[in-house]
Amino acid sequence: MPDLSAFPIARRWKPEHPDRLQLYSAPTPNGVKVSIALEEIGLPYEPHFIDIGANLTWTPEYLALNPNGKIPAIIDPDGPGAKPLALFESGAILIYLADKTGKLAPIDPAGRYETIQWVMFQMGAIGPMFGQVGFFHRFAGKDYEDKRPRDRYVAESRRLLGVMETRLTGRDWIMGDQYTIADISMLGWVRNLVGFYGAGDLVGFADFKAVGAWLERGLARPAVQRGLEIPKRP
């Protein structure tokens, strides 16, 4: 049985199944990337809900795993060389899981790197920009009298949806016929933009027919439906 006691986080959130991959997360657009991937792959794992509203990512135990204080993070007891591996950053975790299992990414090197570039597109553009729209449209920023910051992020988010629209026109998935970690990285963010953030009309989401159809296909997947609810909130 693997011994994870060297990891402070495993002493605070004690694993019931230390032989399984340990997921420390919350059902946010970044968090569900990993739970969806794990559900799609079928790799056994144990989820731990990290209450970001209670600032639990800033506890010493969590910071020992991710010094950036963000979810998600994992510990794989069966990492490279059969040694435990701790990872943070959702994009890095998605790439690791695809490499570990040989699933959710093309096997050929060119296709693999093309997939990774779209994951980086999500990490560097879609996540930050859609998140800003959420702040300025739904949260505290909505009360700002000056709407120029909101409008800037709305315009950039609309541009990014246009990039996705061009890519998805004539394709089922970002990589064509193959559903990959590139799709998984974006599904939660696009869903949040038009759902939880309520910004669909603001960004003119109805204009992006291919993106809308892609989102429907993704949300219809049983593993996506399960992953969106993991870890369960208390």
C-alpha positions in Angstrom: 0.0 0.0 0.0 1.5 3.4 -1.0 2.6 5.6 1.9 1.5 9.3 1.3 2.3 10.5 4.8 5.3 12.5 3.5 2.8 14.9 1.9 1.3 17.3 4.5 -1.9 17.5 2.5 -2.5 13.8 3.0 -2.3 14.3 6.7 -5.1 16.9 6.7 -7.3 15.3 4.0 -6.6 11.7 4.8 -7.0 9.3 1.9 -9.3 6.3 2.4 -7.7 4.7 -0.7 -4.0 5.7 -0.8 -3.4 3.4 -3.7 -5.7 5.6 -5.9 -4.8 9.0 -7.5 -5.7 11.7 -5.0 -7.6 14.7 -6.4 -7.8 18.0 -4.4 -10.3 20.2 -6.1 -13.7 21.9 -6.4 -16.3 21.9 -9.1 -15.1 25.1 -10.8 -14.2 25.5 -14.5 -10.6 24.7 -13.7 -11.3 22.0 -11.2 -13.7 20.0 -13.4 -11.1 19.7 -16.1 -9.4 17.0 -14.1 -12.5 15.2 -12.7 -13.9 15.0 -16.3 -10.6 13.6 -17.6 -10.5 11.0 -14.9 -14.1 10.0 -15.5 -13.4 9.7 -19.2 -10.3 7.7 -18.7 -11.7 5.5 -16.0 -8.6 5.7 -13.8 -9.4 5.0 -10.1 -9.2 8.2 -8.0 -10.2 9.6 -4.7 -11.6 13.2 -4.7 -11.2 15.7 -1.9 -13.3 18.8 -1.8 -11.2 21.9 -1.1 -13.4 24.8 0.0 -11.9 27.7 -1.8 -14.6 30.0 -0.2 -13.1 29.2 3.2 -9.6 29.9 1.9 -8.4 26.3 2.5 -6.0 26.5 -0.5 -4.0 29.0 1.7 -3.5 26.5 4.5 0.1 25.3 5.0 -0.9 21.7 4.1 -2.4 22.8 0.7 0.4 25.2 0.0 2.9 22.4 0.5 1.3 20.8 -2.5 0.6 23.9 -4.6 2.5 27.0 -3.5 0.3 29.0 -5.8 -2.7 28.2 -3.6 -5.1 27.2 -6.4 -7.1 24.1 -7.3 -6.9 21.5 -8.7 -3.9 19.5 -7.6 -3.2 15.8 -7.5 -1.0 13.2 -6.0 -0.5 10.1 -8.1 0.8 7.3 -5.9 1.9 5.4 -9.0 3.8 8.1 -10.7 6.9 7.7 -13.0 9.2 5.1 -11.7 6.4 3.8 -9.5 7.0 6.7 -7.1 4.3 9.2 -5.9 4.1 12.3 -8.0 2.5 15.6 -6.9 1.2 18.0 -9.6 -0.6 21.3 -9.8 -1.9 23.4 -12.7 -4.9 21.9 -14.5 -3.2 22.0 -17.9 -0.2 20.1 -16.7 -2.4 17.5 -15.0 -4.4 17.0 -18.2 -1.2 16.4 -20.2 0.1 14.1 -17.5 -3.0 12.0 -17.5 -3.1 11.7 -21.3 0.5 10.6 -21.3 0.1 8.2 -18.4 -2.9 6.4 -19.9 -2.4 6.9 -23.7 -5.9 8.3 -23.8 -7.5 11.7 -24.7 -4.7 12.8 -27.0 -3.4 11.6 -30.3 -0.5 9.2 -30.1 1.4 10.6 -33.0 3.8 13.4 -31.9 2.5 16.1 -34.3 -1.1 15.5 -33.2 -0.1 15.4 -29.5 1.7 18.8 -29.8 -1.2 20.3 -31.7 -3.5 19.2 -28.9 -1.3 20.7 -26.3 -1.2 24.0 -28.1 -5.0 24.2 -27.8 -4.8 23.4 -24.1 -2.3 26.3 -23.7 -4.8 28.5 -25.7 -7.4 27.7 -23.0 -4.9 28.2 -20.1 -3.5 31.5 -21.4 -6.6 33.0 -23.0 -10.0 31.5 -22.5 -9.7 30.9 -18.7 -8.4 34.4 -17.8 -10.6 36.3 -20.2 -13.9 34.5 -19.5 -13.1 34.7 -15.8 -12.8 38.5 -16.0 -16.2 38.7 -17.8 -17.6 36.7 -14.9 -16.1 39.2 -12.4 -17.3 42.3 -14.2 -20.7 40.9 -15.2 -21.8 38.7 -12.2 -19.7 39.5 -9.2 -18.4 42.7 -7.6 -17.3 44.3 -10.8 -20.9 44.5 -12.0 -21.4 47.5 -9.7 -18.5 49.5 -11.3 -20.0 52.6 -12.9 -17.2 52.6 -15.5 -18.1 49.8 -17.9 -14.9 50.0 -20.0 -13.1 47.2 -18.2 -16.1 44.9 -18.6 -16.5 45.8 -22.3 -12.8 45.2 -22.9 -13.0 41.6 -21.6 -16.3 41.1 -23.4 -14.8 42.1 -26.7 -11.7 39.8 -26.1 -14.0 36.9 -25.1 -16.0 37.3 -28.2 -12.8 37.3 -30.2 -11.7 34.1 -28.6 -15.1 32.5 -29.3 -14.5 33.5 -32.9 -11.2 31.6 -32.8 -13.0 28.5 -31.5 -15.8 29.0 -34.1 -13.3 28.9 -36.9 -11.6 25.8 -35.5 -14.8 23.9 -34.9 -16.5 24.7 -38.1 -16.8 21.4 -39.9 -15.4 19.5 -36.9 -17.0 17.7 -34.0 -14.1 18.4 -31.7 -11.1 20.7 -31.5 -8.9 17.9 -33.0 -11.5 16.8 -35.5 -13.0 13.4 -34.9 -11.0 12.7 -31.7 -12.3 14.1 -28.4 -9.2 15.2 -26.4 -7.9 17.1 -23.4 -8.2 20.2 -25.5 -12.0 19.9 -25.5 -12.0 19.0 -21.8 -10.0 22.1 -21.0 -12.5 24.4 -22.6 -15.9 22.8 -21.8 -16.2 24.0 -18.2 -15.2 27.5 -19.1 -17.7 27.9 -22.0 -20.4 26.3 -19.9 -19.7 28.8 -17.1 -19.6 31.8 -19.4 -23.2 31.2 -20.7 -24.5 29.5 -17.6 -23.2 30.5 -14.2 -21.9 33.9 -15.4 -25.1 34.5 -17.4 -23.0 36.3 -20.1 -24.3 34.5 -23.1 -26.3 37.5 -24.4 -23.5 39.9 -23.4 -20.9 38.1 -25.6 -23.4 37.2 -28.4 -23.0 33.5 -27.8 -25.8 32.7 -30.2 -23.6 33.9 -33.1 -21.2 31.1 -32.6 -23.2 28.1 -34.0 -20.3 25.7 -34.2 -19.2 26.4 -30.6 -22.8 26.0 -29.3 -23.1 22.6 -31.1 -19.7 21.5 -29.7 -20.8 22.5 -26.2 -24.0 20.5 -26.5 -22.1 17.5 -27.7 -19.6 17.8 -24.8 -22.2 18.3 -22.1 -24.1 15.2 -23.4 -21.2 12.9 -22.5 -21.9 10.9 -19.4 -18.4 11.3 -18.1 -18.7 15.1 -18.5 -21.9 15.1 -16.6 -20.4 13.1 -13.8 -17.2 15.1 -13.7 -19.0 18.5 -13.5 -20.2 17.5 -10.0 -16.9 16.2 -8.6 -15.9 16.7 -5.9 -19.3 17.0 -4.3 -19.9 20.1 -2.3 -20.8 19.3 1.3 
